[in-house]
Amino acid sequence: MEAFLETIGEFGPYQKRMFLLLSLPTIVVSMQKLAWVFLGARVDHRCRLWWEDETAEFPLSDDVKEVAIPWDGTKGDYSQCYMYSNGTEDAASHYNSSSILVPCVEMVYDTSVYKTSAVIDYELVCGQAWLRATVQSVFMVGMLVGSYLFGDLSDRLGRKRVFLSALVLMVCVGLGQAAIPYYLAFTFLRFILGASLQGVFLVAYVMALELVGKRRRVLVGVLSQAFYTLGYFTAALLAYFITSWRWLQVAMTLPGIFFIPYYWIIPESSRWLIAKVRTEEARVILEKAAKVNKKEVSEQVMQEALEVKDGKKEEAKGNFLDLFRYPNLRSNTLNLFFNWFVNSGVYYGLSLNTGNLGGSAYLNFVISGAVELPAHVLTFLLLDRIGRRIPLAVFMGLGGLALLSTILIPKDLGWLVITLAMLGKLCITASYAIIYVLTAEIFPTVVRNVGVGSSSMVARIGGALAPYINLLGDYWYPIPMMIFGAMSVTAGLLSLLLPETLGRRLPETIEDGENFARRPLERDDRTVPLVESNQLTTSHADEKQQLDETNNHHSIPNDIGYRSSNKQENGTLSEITSKI
């Protein structure tokens, strides 16, 4: 297939057209994935006082607050969840020793910024605030399930069919979610939505990757990230003008309908068709690609592209327990697991916490997305020049210190808090990209799949816990930044114990992996990137593909991850997992 792509152009007019069509759904996916910032926006609230009716407005005079609402010293403001039992509208009846605190029976919300919110409709405040965090955690679990479910289905049933099925499911569930009046049903639909979004994004992205040559995969990754960031901006724009969370959900979902005609526009993946020995269908697609690119392809090149690779011969595989059998490999595994846990938790924690940084929640959200672009550019420039370990440690350490320093900033310097938080977001985005590359290169070939896959699972735990860490800010606002910052600094220091992998031959066996940090695996004629494909044994061919994919991976969008394939060109999509 690579020879065919080199002949017609690795990223010619045909591929560019298909890439654009397949990348447009990324905008919708990006909007939906972080939409909870606006859909479940936290709004100021207070108790509805004894004498107030349902038309009560949020603002209260200081005199009334002093009489009816206790002071919350932890937050430095009047309580949002308690009131005095004997408060009256008469400001003369001040608090006395007989006054007792009682929890709010009903709430009055501040609708000056958000006219409605899922928090208001489902009353996810005070003692029920943890349910707000649960919504997003369940959504994250849905993303994990969707990654594996739709990946496996696309291997069995085809990329195109599964992409369109996930798309229709996304539209139906997204619209249903906007109308559902019950919290439990709403949360369940969030789970389904998370799964379907991963199906749309994952399959579309892989279809785009399968269209281009290996030397253009880095470019495809960078451009895909640009579409993802565009979704950030679009979500903030829609949320600014649509103040009803239900209508906002509809507005973010409806554009998915425009992609349903892809059934007649987008062809099936030629690589998948070849893997399924449907060579005549694949030939039609490849001939069309050559025609659009205005290139002539010889019959020999076409036949080589249509040849089904012998993927039956496989090397010995390791298992999960092999990651922990030997001390050095066990140490590296636990270190990598912790780094994945921290990167995922901090990334999603910061992304979902933009509404609580002060200032404009809309502007903060846009900035949070914008800083990801320079993060990926920096990663792209540094990895093959400086290495993996030092940039990882520096980004995590610098990001953690930036987050910790927000504790020292007075509340009235909100712009400085936002600046430091966004610096932390930039750094954690860069470190997240690096940890993907480093992980795939540290684990030996025989356990690389299970190593990266297990790391992804651990990362999901971090992402699912992030909303609960943000919830601690209700008790004292610096707590989330303290936790995220301390975790980042700790992970950065621990990453210095990991081996550097730049320019080193990838470990193959468990013994190689155990010795990887103790002595370099010397460069020799077997160094994977320097070996021609037709000279490789099965084991080395697999390793070469894994290294090619790894070296291109640091430009892959925030919601795509790799589980390195042990197959050749026509590897399965179920071996690709979502980023956490």
N, C-alpha and C positions, 0 to 999 in steps of 0.2 A: 504493500500500500504506500509506503514512503516513497518508493521510486515513482509511482504514479503521481503522487502529489508534487514531487519535484518537477515532473514533466509538465503538468498543467499549471503549476504555480501553487506554492504552499498557502498563500492567502490571496488568491485572485478574486476577480469580480464575483464569481459564483459563491465562494466562501464568504466574502464580505456581505453579500446580500443575505445569505442564510444566517450569518452571525448576527446581523442587525435584527432580523425577525426573531431569532431565538433569544436575544438579549432584552428585548422590550418587556417580556413578562417579568424580568428581574426588577423592574421599577415597581410593579404592583406587589411583588413578593417583599421587597425591601420596605415599602410603606406598611404592609400588614405586620411584618415581624416586630417593628418597634412602635406600632400604633398605640400600644397600651399606655404609652407616655401621655397621650391625649384622651384616649377612650376611657381610661381609668385614672384620669388626672385627679390628684389630691386637691381638694378645695377646703378653704377655711370653713369652720362650722362652730356652732355653739349650741347650748341647750335652748330649746324653746321655753321661755319662762312661763310661770303659772298663769299670768294674766294675758298672755299673747294668744292670738288665734292663728289660723293657718296662713293668713296673709302677712304675717310678721316678716319684716325685712332684717337683713343681717346686721347692719350697723346699730350700735348702742352707744349712748353717751357714757362718759367715764363715771358719772355719778351712779347710773344704773348698774354698770359693771361692778362698781365697788360694793353695791348693796347685794347684788344677786349672784355674782360669779366669783369664785375664789381665784387667788393668784397662784399660778404654776411657776414656782421658782426654778424648776429644771429648764423650762423653755423660756423663762423670762417674759411671760405674757399671761393673760387671763386663760383659765382652763377652757378647753374645748369640749370636755366630757362630763364636767360636774357643775353643780350650782348649789346655792344655799337653799335649804328647805323653807326658810321663812322670808325669802326675799319678796318684796312687794314693789309695786310701781312707785310708791312714795319713797323718794330718795332720803327722806328724813329717818326712815327706819333702818339705821345702819346695822351692820353685823354686830352681834353680841354673843356672849358665851353660850347662849342657848341655840345658836345657829348650828346646824349640822349639814354635812355635805351629802348630797344624793346624786346618783348618776342621772344623766339626761334620759328623759322618757321619749322625747321627740326632738328633732334637730331643725335648726335654721341654717341654711347654707349660703355662702357668699358666691353669688352667680355673676359677679362683675366681670370675671375673666372667662369662665366656662359656664355657659347657660345650663348645660346638663352634663352629667358624667355618670359612668357606671357606678362610681362610688356613691353618688346621690341616689340613683334608682334602686340599688341593692343595699344601701345603707352600710357601706363597708368602712365604717369609722369606729373609733374608740375600741370597745371590746371586740368588734368584728373586723378590725383593720387587717388582721392576719389573713382574712379571706381574700383581700385584694392581692396580697403577695402570692397566695395560692393560685389565683387565676393565671398569673404569668409563669409560675413554676410548672403547672399542668401543661401549659402551652409549650414549654421547653421540652417536656417529656414527649409530647406529641411530635415535635420536630425530630427527636431521636428515633421514634418508632417509624416515622415517615421515611427517614433516610434509608433504613434497612428494608422496610416493606416495599416501597416503590422501586428501590434499587434492584431487589430480587425479582419483582414482577417485570421490570423492564428487560431483564435478562431473559426471562421466560417468554414474555408476550410481545416484546418489541418496544423500542424507545418511544416511537410516535404514539402508539395506542395508549401507553401508560401516561405519557405527558398530557394528552388530551383528557384522559379520565381524571387525573389529578386536577387539571384546570377546571373541569366542570364541577368536581367536588368542591374545590375552593370557592367558586362562585356561589354555589347553592348554600354551603355552610356559612359563608361570609354574609350573605343576605339574611339567612335565617337567624344568625347571631344578632343582627341588628334589631330583630323583632321580638326576640324571646323575652318574656317577662320574669323568668325564674332563674335564680342564681345558679343552682346546680345544673340545670339544662344549659345555661350560658357557658359555664365552665367546661362542660363536656364538649360543647361545640368548639370551644377554644382549643381543646385537645385535637379534635378532628381537623380544625383549620391549620394548626401547626404541622400536622402530618401531611396534609395536602399541599401546603406551601413548599415543604421540602421536596415533595414529588415534582412539583412544577419546576422549581429552581434547579434541582439536582439533575433531572433528566435533560432539561433544555441546555444546561451548561455543558454536560457531557456530550450531547449531540453536536454542540458547537466545537468542542475540542476535537471530536472525531473527524471533523471536516478539514482540519488544517494540519500542515506538516509540523514536525517536532520543533523546528527552529522558530515557529511562530506561536507556540503555545504560551510563551511568556507574554507576548503582545496581547493575545486573547485574554489572558488573566488580568492584565492591567486595564484593558478596555472594559472587561466585565465589571471590575471594581468601580469604574466610572459610572456605569449604569446603576449599580447598587447605591452609590452616593447620590445619584440623581433622584432615586426613590426617597432618600432622606429629605432632600429639599422639597420634593413634591408633597410629602406628608405634612411638613410644616406649613406649606402654603395652603393646602386644603384645610388644615386644622385652624388656621388663622381666620379663614372666611366662613367656615362651617362650625358653628359653636354648639350644635347638638351632636352628641357622641353617636347617636344611632344613625343620623344622616351622614355623619362623617364615615362611619363604617360602610355604609352603602356606597358613598363616593369612592372609597378606596377599593371596593370590590367590583363595581360595575365595569371598569375598564377591562377586566378579565374576559368579558363577553366578546370583545373585539378580537381575541386570539382564537376563538373557536373555529373560524374559517381556516385556521392553519391545517385543518384536516385535509383540505384540498390544495394547500400551498406548500407545506413542508414535507419533504420526502422522508421515508424511513432511513435510519442510519445504514449506510452501505456497509460499514464494518460489522454491524449486527447481522445484516443479511448474509454476509460472507461467512460469518461464524456459524450461521444456521444452514449453510450450504444452499442458500437461495440465490445462486450466482446470477441467474438470468435477470432477476429483479435488480440486483446490485449493478449489473452491467448497464442497464438502462439509466440508472442514476449517475454512474460514473461517466457515461458517454455524454449525458446532458451537461455535467460539470465541465468536461473538456470543451464542449461546444460553446458554452457561455464564456469560458476563459479564452476562446479562440486559439486552442492548442490542438495539435495533432498527436495522437497517442498510438504507438505501434501495438500490434496484436500481442507481441511478447510481453510488453509492459502491462497490458490489460490482463493477460492471463496470470501474470505474477501477482497482480493486485487481487484477482479473484481466487487465488489459490488458498485453500483452507489450511491453515497452519496445524501442524501436529502438536496439539496441546495435551496429549494423553501421557506423555512421559514427564513425570514429575519427580522432583527431588524429595528426599526425606523431609518431613515436616516436624517442627517442634510443637509444643503445646503451651498453654498458659503457665503451668507449673514450672516449665523450664526457665521462665523469667526470674525465678526465685531460688533455683537450686544451688547457684554458685555465688559467692560473696560479692564479687565485683559487678557482675551482671545484675544481681539483686539490688545493689546500691544504686546503679544507674537507673534501673527500672523505677524504684521508689522516688528517686530524684525527679525523673521525667514525669511521673504521675503527679507529683506535687506541683510541678511547673504548669502542667496542663490544667489542673484544678484551679490554680491561682489565675492563670491567664483568662480562662473562661469566666470565672466568677467576677473578676475585676472588669473585664470587657463589658459584660452584660450589666453589671452593677452600675457602671458609669453611664452606659447608654440609656438605661432606664431611669436614671436619677437626675436627668437634666432639668426636670421641672422643679427640683428642690434646691437648686443652687443659688436662687435669687435672680433678680432681673427678669428679662423676658424668657419664658419657657420656650417660645417659638425660636427665638434667636439662639438660645443655648443649644437647642436640638439641631439647628442647621450647622452651627460651629462644630458640634460633636461629630457630624458626618463629614464635614469638610476636612478635618484634621486627619482623616484616614488616608486621604490621597498622598500627602507628603510622607506619611508613615510607610506606605508601600513603595514609594520612590526611593526613600532612604534604604529600605531593606534590600531593594533590587541592586542598589549601588554598592552596598557594603558587604553582602554575603560572600561574593567571590573575590573580594579584595582583602578584607580583614579576617574573615572567618565567621564562624557561627557563635561560638561560646562567649567571646568578649562582647560583641554587640548585644547578645541576649542579656548578659549580666548588666551592661550599662543601661540599656533601655528599661529593664525592670527596676534597677536601682534608682535611676533618675526619675522614672514615673512614680515609684513609691515615695520618694522624698518629696516630690511635688504634691502628692496627695496628703502626706503627713503635715506638710507646711501649711495647709489650709486651716489646720486647727489653731494656728497662731494668728490668723487674720481676723480682725474685728468684723462684725456683721455688716457694718456700714461701708466696708470696702468690698462690696459684692463683686465688682469687676475683677479684682485681684483673685478672689476665690475661683471665679469662673475661668480665668486665665490659667491658674495652676491646675484646675481639674481637667481642662482641655489638653494641657501639656501631658498630664497623666494618661489621658485617653490616647493621645498620639503615640506615646511610648508603649503602652500595652498593646496597641494595634500592631506595632512593629514587632514586639517580642512574640506575639501570637503567631505571626507569620514565620518567624525564625524557629520556634519550637517545633513546627511541623517538619521543617527540613532536617533539623538536628535529630529528631526522634527516629525518622526513617533511616538515617545514616548510622545511628548508634546500634540499633537492634540488628543482630546478625540475620542473614537471609532466611534461615530456617524458622525463625520466630518473628520475622518483621511484620507479617500480617497481623498476628495476634498481639504483638506489642503495640503497634499503632492503633489497632482497633480497641484494645483495652484502655489506652491513653484517652481515646475519644470518649469512651464510656465514663471515665473518671472526670473528664472535663464537663460532661453533661451534669454531673452532680454539682460542680461548682456553679454552672449557669442556673441550675434550678434553685440553689440556695441564695443566689444574689438578691432576689426580691425580699427575702426575709432579713438579710443584712441591712438593706435599705430601710426596712421597717423599724430597725433599732433607732433610726434618726428621730422617731417620734418621742423617744425618751430623752435623747440628747443629740442635737443635730450633728456634732462632729464624729459620732461613733462610726458610721459607715466609712468615712474617709480614713479614719484611724485604722480600721480593720483592713480595708483594701490597700492602704499604704504600707502597713506592717507586713502584710502577706507578700506584697510585691518586692519589698526590700529583702525579705527572708529568702524568697525564691531566687532573686537575683544573686545573692551570695552563694546559695547552694548550687546554682548553675555553674559556678566557677570550678566545681568538683567534677563536672562532666568533661569528657574528652573532646578535643577539637577534631573535627572531621574534614576540614577543608584540605583537598589534595591527597587524601588518604584512601586507600582501597577499602571498599566496604567489607565488613566482616561477613563471612559466610556461615561458619559453623558456630556452635555454642562455645567451643574453645577459643575461636577468634574473638567472639564477643566478650568472653571473660578476660582476655588479654588486651583488649582494645585500648584501655587507658594506661596500661603498664608499659607498653612499648609500641611504637608506630608499626602499622602494617606497611611494610616498605613498598614504594612504587616499583613496579616491574612490568613486564610485558603483559601481565594479566590485569593491569589496572583497567577497570571496566570501560571508562569513556574512550580509551585509545584503541579498543579492539573492534575490528570490523564485524558486522552482524553475521556474515557468512563464515566467520572463523570461530564463532562461539559454541561452546557446548550448551546443552539445555540449561544447566545451572547458571552459567555465566550470561547467557542470553537473558534469562529472567532478571539477573542482577543488573545488567545494562539497562533494561527497560525501567527497572525501579529507580536507578540513579538518574536516568533522563527525566522521569516524572518528578523525582524529588527536586532536581536542580531547577525545574520550571515551577515548582509548587509555591515558592514564596510570593508569587504574584497572583495566586488564586484568591478569589473573593473571600470575604470573611465568613461566608456560610458554606464554603466547600472545603472538604478535607480529603485526604487520601488514605486509603489502606492499600499499600503497594501491591500491585498485581503479580502473581506468580505465573501469569500467562503472557503470551506475546502480544502482538498488535491488537488482537481482538479480545482483550480482557473484559471481564464482566463488570457491569455497573454496580452490582451488589458489593463489589470490593471498594467502592468509593463511599465514604461516610461523610456526614455533615460536620462542619466545624462547630465547635461548641463555644 
